[in-house]
Amino acid sequence: MNQILVKIVLLTIIIMFPLWYCFKDMTIFSKMNFFDQWQQEQEKRKNSIEKVCEKHNPELLYEKVPLFDFDYNWNYITFFPQYNFLYCGVPKAGTTTWIEGTLMKLTNHTERLKFIHTYKVKDEDTLRRIIDGGAVSFVNVRHPFERLISAYLHFRTGREKKEENKSFEQFIVEDILEKLPKGQKTGTYRKINPHWRPYNSFCAFCNIKYDIVSKTETFEEDKQRAMDILGLENKQKGKRLNIHGGSDIKNKTRQFFKDVSEEHLRAIVDFYKYDFLMFDYDSSL
């Protein structure tokens, strides 16, 4: 009996020692998240971005992070010192829900443009100090084609109705392909409307390593986790603003793209190629 007991104790030590060795230097937060599926998915997303940045560094790394868009009087990267929270807002990828539904309420702002400018990051040195200061950084993305359709529908049927007389293929050609930069760094896209520019042109993913990479497909859980990490209550749970999403947008995306020529389809896939690669989206419809 004693021999059996000794064997059990020895076997337990043999099994537990490697686990103890792996966990001994981890923080409590890391230990809690070791088997957390959400945390594992976050690591997978961040690793995907890192691999693309390593492979395509000359095309994607900015000498100077584009903190302010002078053509549209807008800044996409904002910092909220009271929460130590750095946010990159991608147009047509959940920004209205985050900004108007959450951040403006937390900071008691009512005017979006004034709010955006109040919390803009002034320069590269400030950005570096914010990152080095341990700010929680967050960004949300979605399937590039669904975002494009959402933007097209917004401008065709919204209050401005700028694209109401254009077919979707005309829109692709005139508003994107014909405005592609020639001879300048491809990451700027200054002549192209921000609502359909590629993600890296806002968020500089090879310059900034985001702590939370959210996707529209997992938006609610990602937002809730971000709020938990910041120690905030998610009062807008389940509420989405100004969004074309879900199965409806998937069906509309297939519907609009089925009439696009092979030539233009290849060109638009190439335009968003790093979005597809970084965030592991499939370009086939």
C-alpha positions as CSV (number, residue, x, y, z in Angstrom):
1,M,0.0,0.0,0.0
2,N,2.8,2.4,1.0
3,Q,4.6,1.6,-2.3
4,I,1.5,2.5,-4.3
5,L,1.2,5.8,-2.4
6,V,4.8,6.7,-3.0
7,K,4.3,6.0,-6.7
8,I,1.3,8.2,-6.8
9,V,3.1,11.0,-5.1
10,L,6.1,10.7,-7.5
11,L,3.8,10.6,-10.5
12,T,2.0,13.7,-9.3
13,I,5.3,15.6,-8.9
14,I,6.5,14.5,-12.4
15,I,3.2,15.8,-13.9
16,M,2.9,19.0,-11.9
17,F,6.6,20.2,-12.0
18,P,6.6,21.2,-15.7
19,L,3.3,23.1,-15.2
20,W,4.7,24.8,-12.2
21,Y,7.8,25.8,-14.1
22,C,5.8,27.3,-16.9
23,F,3.5,29.2,-14.6
24,K,6.0,30.4,-12.0
25,D,6.9,33.7,-13.7
26,M,3.5,34.5,-15.0
27,T,1.3,37.2,-13.5
28,I,-2.1,36.2,-12.0
29,F,-3.8,37.8,-15.0
30,S,-1.7,35.7,-17.4
31,K,-2.4,32.5,-15.4
32,M,-6.2,33.3,-15.5
33,N,-6.0,33.7,-19.2
34,F,-3.7,30.7,-20.0
35,F,-6.6,28.6,-21.0
36,D,-8.9,31.4,-22.1
37,Q,-10.1,30.9,-25.6
38,W,-10.6,34.7,-26.1
39,Q,-7.0,35.4,-25.1
40,Q,-5.8,32.6,-27.4
41,E,-7.7,34.1,-30.3
42,Q,-6.2,37.5,-29.5
43,E,-2.7,36.1,-29.7
44,K,-3.6,34.4,-33.0
45,R,-4.8,37.8,-34.4
46,K,-1.7,39.6,-33.2
47,N,0.7,37.0,-34.5
48,S,-1.0,37.2,-37.9
49,I,-0.4,41.0,-38.0
50,E,3.2,40.6,-36.8
51,K,4.0,38.0,-39.6
52,V,2.6,40.3,-42.3
53,C,4.6,43.2,-40.9
54,E,7.8,41.2,-40.9
55,K,7.3,40.0,-44.5
56,H,6.1,43.4,-45.9
57,N,7.9,45.8,-43.7
58,P,9.0,48.3,-46.4
59,E,5.4,48.7,-47.7
60,L,3.6,48.9,-44.3
61,L,6.0,50.5,-41.8
62,Y,5.5,54.3,-41.5
63,E,8.5,56.6,-41.0
64,K,5.9,58.9,-39.4
65,V,2.6,57.5,-38.1
66,P,-0.4,59.3,-39.8
67,L,-1.9,60.8,-36.7
68,F,-4.0,63.5,-38.4
69,D,-5.8,63.6,-41.8
70,F,-5.6,67.2,-42.9
71,D,-7.7,66.5,-46.0
72,Y,-10.6,65.5,-43.9
73,N,-9.8,67.4,-40.7
74,W,-10.0,64.2,-38.7
75,N,-7.8,62.1,-36.5
76,Y,-8.3,58.3,-36.2
77,I,-6.0,57.6,-33.2
78,T,-7.3,59.0,-29.9
79,F,-6.1,58.7,-26.4
80,F,-8.1,59.0,-23.2
81,P,-5.7,59.6,-20.3
82,Q,-8.3,59.2,-17.6
83,Y,-8.6,55.5,-18.7
84,N,-5.1,55.1,-20.2
85,F,-6.9,53.9,-23.3
86,L,-5.6,54.3,-26.9
87,Y,-8.2,53.8,-29.6
88,C,-7.8,53.6,-33.4
89,G,-11.2,54.2,-35.0
90,V,-11.6,52.7,-38.5
91,P,-14.5,54.3,-40.4
92,K,-17.4,51.8,-41.1
93,A,-15.9,49.3,-38.5
94,G,-17.8,50.0,-35.3
95,T,-16.5,53.6,-34.7
96,T,-19.9,55.1,-34.1
97,T,-20.8,52.4,-31.6
98,W,-17.5,53.0,-29.7
99,I,-17.3,56.7,-30.0
100,E,-20.9,57.9,-29.7
101,G,-22.2,54.9,-27.8
102,T,-19.5,54.6,-25.2
103,L,-16.5,57.0,-25.2
104,M,-18.4,60.3,-25.6
105,K,-20.7,59.2,-22.8
106,L,-17.8,58.4,-20.5
107,T,-16.2,61.8,-21.1
108,N,-19.5,63.8,-21.2
109,H,-19.1,65.0,-24.7
110,T,-22.0,65.6,-27.1
111,E,-20.2,66.9,-30.3
112,R,-18.3,64.2,-32.1
113,L,-15.7,66.4,-34.0
114,K,-14.9,68.4,-30.9
115,F,-14.5,65.2,-29.0
116,I,-12.2,63.6,-31.6
117,H,-10.0,66.7,-31.7
118,T,-9.9,67.0,-27.8
119,Y,-8.4,63.5,-27.5
120,K,-6.2,63.5,-30.5
121,V,-2.5,62.3,-30.2
122,K,-0.5,65.5,-31.0
123,D,2.7,64.0,-32.3
124,E,4.9,60.9,-32.6
125,D,6.7,61.6,-29.3
126,T,3.4,61.8,-27.5
127,L,2.3,58.5,-29.1
128,R,5.6,56.8,-28.0
129,R,5.1,58.1,-24.4
130,I,1.5,56.8,-24.4
131,I,2.6,53.3,-25.6
132,D,5.6,53.2,-23.2
133,G,3.2,54.2,-20.4
134,G,1.3,50.9,-20.7
135,A,-1.9,52.2,-22.3
136,V,-4.4,49.6,-23.3
137,S,-4.7,49.9,-27.1
138,F,-7.8,48.8,-29.1
139,V,-8.9,48.5,-32.7
140,N,-11.8,46.9,-34.5
141,V,-11.8,45.6,-38.0
142,R,-14.2,43.7,-40.3
143,H,-14.2,41.8,-43.6
144,P,-12.8,44.4,-46.1
145,F,-15.6,43.7,-48.7
146,E,-18.4,44.0,-46.1
147,R,-16.9,47.2,-44.9
148,L,-16.7,48.5,-48.5
149,I,-20.4,47.6,-49.1
150,S,-21.4,49.2,-45.8
151,A,-19.7,52.4,-46.9
152,Y,-21.2,52.3,-50.4
153,L,-24.7,51.8,-49.0
154,H,-24.1,54.5,-46.4
155,F,-23.1,57.1,-49.1
156,R,-25.7,55.9,-51.6
157,T,-28.7,55.9,-49.2
158,G,-27.6,58.1,-46.4
159,R,-28.4,61.8,-45.9
160,E,-25.6,62.9,-48.3
161,K,-26.5,60.4,-51.1
162,K,-23.1,61.0,-52.8
163,E,-23.1,57.7,-54.7
164,E,-26.8,57.3,-55.4
165,N,-26.5,57.4,-59.2
166,K,-23.4,55.1,-59.4
167,S,-23.5,51.3,-59.8
168,F,-21.2,49.5,-57.4
169,E,-18.7,48.8,-60.1
170,Q,-18.6,52.5,-61.2
171,F,-18.1,53.3,-57.5
172,I,-15.1,50.9,-57.3
173,V,-13.5,52.3,-60.5
174,E,-14.1,56.1,-59.9
175,D,-13.8,56.3,-56.2
176,I,-10.9,53.8,-55.6
177,L,-9.1,52.5,-58.6
178,E,-8.8,55.8,-60.5
179,K,-7.6,57.5,-57.3
180,L,-4.8,55.1,-56.4
181,P,-1.6,57.0,-55.7
182,K,1.1,57.0,-58.4
183,G,4.7,57.3,-57.3
184,Q,3.9,58.0,-53.6
185,K,3.9,55.7,-50.7
186,T,0.9,53.4,-51.1
187,G,0.1,53.5,-47.4
188,T,-1.2,57.1,-47.6
189,Y,-4.1,57.0,-50.1
190,R,-4.8,60.7,-49.5
191,K,-7.2,61.1,-52.4
192,I,-9.3,58.2,-51.4
193,N,-12.2,58.6,-49.0
194,P,-11.3,57.3,-45.5
195,H,-14.5,55.2,-45.4
196,W,-12.9,52.7,-47.8
197,R,-9.2,53.2,-47.3
198,P,-7.2,50.1,-46.1
199,Y,-6.8,49.6,-42.4
200,N,-3.1,50.3,-42.1
201,S,-3.6,53.8,-43.5
202,F,-5.3,54.7,-40.2
203,C,-3.9,52.5,-37.5
204,A,-0.2,51.8,-38.6
205,F,-0.3,48.2,-37.4
206,C,3.5,47.7,-38.0
207,N,4.3,50.8,-35.8
208,I,1.7,50.1,-33.1
209,K,1.2,46.7,-31.4
210,Y,-2.4,46.8,-30.4
211,D,-3.4,45.0,-27.2
212,I,-6.9,44.1,-28.3
213,V,-7.6,43.4,-32.0
214,S,-11.4,43.2,-32.2
215,K,-13.4,42.0,-35.1
216,T,-17.0,42.9,-36.0
217,E,-17.8,39.1,-36.0
218,T,-16.8,39.0,-32.3
219,F,-17.6,42.7,-31.5
220,E,-19.7,42.2,-28.3
221,E,-17.2,39.9,-26.5
222,D,-14.2,42.0,-27.6
223,K,-15.8,45.2,-26.4
224,Q,-16.9,43.6,-23.1
225,R,-13.3,42.3,-22.5
226,A,-11.9,45.8,-23.3
227,M,-14.3,47.3,-20.8
228,D,-13.4,44.7,-18.2
229,I,-9.7,45.4,-18.6
230,L,-10.3,49.1,-18.3
231,G,-12.5,48.5,-15.2
232,L,-15.6,50.1,-16.9
233,E,-19.2,49.0,-16.9
234,N,-20.6,48.2,-20.4
235,K,-23.9,50.1,-20.3
236,Q,-24.4,49.8,-24.0
237,K,-24.2,46.0,-24.1
238,G,-25.7,44.7,-27.3
239,K,-26.4,48.1,-28.7
240,R,-24.9,48.9,-32.2
241,L,-25.1,52.3,-33.9
242,N,-25.0,53.2,-37.6
243,I,-24.1,49.7,-38.7
244,H,-24.8,47.5,-41.8
245,G,-23.9,44.1,-40.5
246,G,-24.8,40.5,-39.8
247,S,-26.1,38.0,-42.4
248,D,-27.8,40.9,-44.3
249,I,-24.5,42.6,-45.2
250,K,-23.0,39.2,-46.2
251,N,-25.8,38.6,-48.6
252,K,-25.6,42.1,-50.0
253,T,-21.9,41.8,-50.4
254,R,-22.3,38.7,-52.6
255,Q,-25.1,40.4,-54.5
256,F,-23.1,43.5,-55.4
257,F,-19.8,41.7,-56.1
258,K,-21.4,39.2,-58.5
259,D,-21.7,41.9,-61.1
260,V,-18.1,43.1,-60.8
261,S,-15.8,42.2,-63.7
262,E,-12.8,39.9,-63.0
263,E,-10.4,42.7,-63.8
264,H,-11.9,45.1,-61.3
265,L,-12.4,42.3,-58.7
266,R,-8.7,41.4,-58.9
267,A,-7.8,45.1,-58.6
268,I,-9.9,45.6,-55.5
269,V,-8.6,42.4,-53.9
270,D,-5.1,43.8,-54.5
271,F,-6.1,47.1,-53.0
272,Y,-7.1,45.4,-49.7
273,K,-4.5,42.6,-49.9
274,Y,-2.9,43.5,-46.6
275,D,-6.2,43.8,-44.8
276,F,-7.0,40.2,-46.0
277,L,-3.5,39.0,-45.0
278,M,-3.3,40.7,-41.6
279,F,-6.7,39.8,-40.3
280,D,-7.0,36.4,-41.9
281,Y,-10.1,37.2,-44.1
282,D,-11.0,35.2,-47.2
283,S,-11.2,37.3,-50.4
284,S,-13.3,34.7,-52.2
285,L,-17.1,35.3,-52.0
